[in-house]
Amino acid sequence: MAELVESLRVEVDRYSVGGKLPSSRALVERYRVSPVTVSRALAQLAAEGLVVTRPGAGVFRAAPRTALPAAGDTSWQEVALSAEGAGDVVPRSVDASGVLASLAAPPPGVIELNGGYLHPSLQPERAMAAALARAGRRPGAWGRPPVEGLPELRDWFAREIGGAVAAADVLVTAGGQSALATALRALAPPGAPILVESPTYPGLLAIARASGCRPVPVPVDAEGVRPELLAAAFEATGARVFVCQPLFQNPTGAVLAPGRRAEVLRIARAAGAFVVEDDYARALAHEDSGPLPATLAAEDADGVVVHVRSLTKATSPSLRVGALAARGPVRDRLRAIQVVDSFFVPRPLQEAALELVGAPAWPRHLRTVAAELRHRRDVLAAALRRELPAFALPHLPRGGYQLWVRPAGGDESAFVATALRSGVAVAPGRPYFCAEPPAPYVRLSFAGVSGPAELVEAVQRIGGVLPAVGAHPA
Ligand SMILES: Cc1ncc(COP(=O)(O)O)c(C=O)c1O
């Protein structure tokens, strides 16, 4: 189609404004392409403003755009955007770089070991297309949904979350990121401290800083957050919120140990604080994970937990449907914030999500992902041990899509830059810490590549250049 668009662009140029192009049928014959291709090419030219389509009359050359007004001087904005009111205790800073790292497409030829989502070949593309088509035909698909979300979808999320969580406790959100933003805004006023795991997901730190809150790190070890340090952090800061990923923590892959779960809830309850449970990776458990622990929300009697869930990680970053679940008065606060910010999640997307999770292909898809992630994890870990034996690989997770490793040599930035020069994008560890990191780290994601062969190739590329920075003793 790109060729046809190019040819038509040249052809349109020869017409005077208002001149009529040949009929679609004539174009089909002349360029020997299908009618669909012709209509798509014409639609693209119309979108570019080169032609106008008058139904029943034909396609005509459009009038050229009038000259753009002269660009003014926008430098005053630098002052306006930084001139915070004197009352702000914690300056707000909006920095999307930590989030964009996992959303941006890598440069051509670069292997993406920093992706945060499944490679298209692992996404349930056919099932999603079918779900979207069926959703579009549902009666009322383009109508207003209830602001809290479709009742059947809320019910599905409630069953997934478990325990005493009911459909009425669930608010459908536009994925996990927006759920986390709503939760933090509901629970912490600007200037407030927010306890976060250290290390943690940079997108969470970005939300905290953008809302003028102060993230305070609480270290995580192989068994999840350390309860004695959590208690100390509550006492030292008076925080009312702790954000926790009890299952396959991003980036460490740690699972909160059984003995620590009740303790975390008890400590938060004693501090009069909420625990925001970001359960981002439940659908990314590996085939060998064994039975998964319940959600913290399912074990929480007193409404301490505000639970965050999302469908994107096991499907596509564009299926932006997730949930917030909470009990008690906080539920109304969450709902009010979401309604004021964005009204509700588009109904066609909610209908599509419902179609997808109810389809027979859904459990099959989850099994495929579980098997593939396990295989990729093992292939990547084996390649690291073989090609980069000086790397410290402390923990092999049984869920999620990343390995959290310590580069030999100790210079994280040099390692990331060298890897990129060799054609591999990896995520530096620094953005995962909200204060000084205890050591250099990098995060290697195995979800975003096309397959295991690319993982091996990536590690070989890095191994081939590492001596250049002296980071890899022979
Ligand atoms: C730990 C964690 N939570 C939440 C999110 C947000 O994802 P989404 O908004 O696509 O659900 C991410 C994405 O990378 C994540 O890693």
The ligand as an SDF file (V2000), in Angstrom:
LIG
                    3D

 16 16  0  0  0  0  0  0  0  0999 V2000
    5.2050   -3.2240   38.8670 C   0  0  0  0  0  0  0  0  0  0  0  0
    4.3640   -2.5660   37.8300 C   0  0  0  0  0  0  0  0  0  0  0  0
    3.1700   -2.0480   38.1850 N   0  0  0  0  0  0  0  0  0  0  0  0
    2.3740   -1.4390   37.3080 C   0  0  0  0  0  0  0  0  0  0  0  0
    2.7380   -1.3040   35.9880 C   0  0  0  0  0  0  0  0  0  0  0  0
    1.7970   -0.5830   35.0650 C   0  0  0  0  0  0  0  0  0  0  0  0
    1.4050   -1.3390   33.9830 O   0  0  0  0  0  0  0  0  0  0  0  0
    0.0130   -1.1130   33.2240 P   0  0  0  0  0  0  0  0  0  0  0  0
   -0.3660    0.3080   33.3990 O   0  0  0  0  0  0  0  0  0  0  0  0
    0.3110   -1.4490   31.7920 O   0  0  0  0  0  0  0  0  0  0  0  0
   -0.9560   -2.0370   33.8470 O   0  0  0  0  0  0  0  0  0  0  0  0
    3.9700   -1.8030   35.5640 C   0  0  0  0  0  0  0  0  0  0  0  0
    4.4080   -1.6450   34.1630 C   0  0  0  0  0  0  0  0  0  0  0  0
    5.5530   -1.7990   33.8040 O   0  0  0  0  0  0  0  0  0  0  0  0
    4.7960   -2.4590   36.5090 C   0  0  0  0  0  0  0  0  0  0  0  0
    5.9780   -2.9770   36.1610 O   0  0  0  0  0  0  0  0  0  0  0  0
  1  2  1  0
  2  3  1  0
  2 15  2  0
  3  4  2  0
  4  5  1  0
  5  6  1  0
  5 12  2  0
  6  7  1  0
  7  8  1  0
  8  9  2  0
  8 10  1  0
  8 11  1  0
 12 13  1  0
 12 15  1  0
 13 14  2  0
 15 16  1  0
M  END
$$$$
